[in-house]
C-alpha cells in the first residue's frame, strides 16, 4: 500500500472491489475509443467486467471511493484480455468477431523480465492532482521488487 494525503493505493488482489466501479472507471477513461464500436454502455461495462485481471493492476482510493487504476501486463498475463465468449454473450456472432479483433489487435509479446503498463485511468474530476503519477510509481516499485529489467508503456 502507498499513501499520498488521503489517497491509498493497493495492488488489485489485496482489496475487495466492486467490479462495476472498476469497469465504469475504465469505460469512462476510454469511451472515446469505445464509441467506435457502436455498442451500448451497459454492454461494454459487462464485457470489461469479464475481461480484466484484478491481480494485474493497482487501484487508487480516496475515502473508500475508487479514483484511479493502472493495469499492467506480464509475459503471459494481460490486465485486459477480451475474451470472445464474453463478447459473444452480449452481441451477435458477426459483431463479436469484429469486436474481438478490434479489442485484441495489439497482442504484444513481452520478454520474461519485462513489465508493460497500460490502461491508466483516473476519475475525470480528479485529474491533474498526481494520482496517475502515484500509480505509475507503484508499477515502478513493483518492477524493481520483482526484478523486472524492462518497463514498457503501451499507448494507442
LINRA-V282024 format. One line per field, one symbol per residue. phi: phi as a letter, one per 40 degrees, with the letter a starting at -180 (. if undefined). psi: psi as a letter, one per 30 degrees, with the letter a starting at -180 (. if undefined). burial: I if it has 24 or more other ideal C-beta (glycine too) atoms within 12 Angstrom, else O. Layout:
phi = ???
psi = ???
burial = ???
This chain:
phi = .bbafccbbbcdccacacccccccccdccbccccdccfbcddccdcccdcbcbccbabbbbbfgbcbaabcbbbdbbccbbcbdcccccbbcdccdcccdcccbcbcccbcdbbbbcafcbbddcbcgbgccccccdccccccccbgccbbbbbba
psi = kkkjcgkkklkegfkkkjfeeeeeeeeeegfeeeeffhkkeeeeeeeeegfljffhlkkkkkhgkkflkkllkaegjlejjkkeeeeffflleeeeeeeeeefgfijkkllegkkkklhkkkkefglgggeeeeeeeeeeeeeeeghkfkklkkk.
burial = OIOOOOIIIIIIOOOOIOIOIIIIIIIIIIOOOIOOIOIOOOIIIOIIIIIIIIOIIIIIIOOOOIIIIIIIIIOOOIIIIIOOOIIOOIIOOOOIOOIIOOIOOOOIOIOOOIIIIIIIIIIOOIOOOOIIOIIIIIIOOIIOOOOIOOIOOIOO
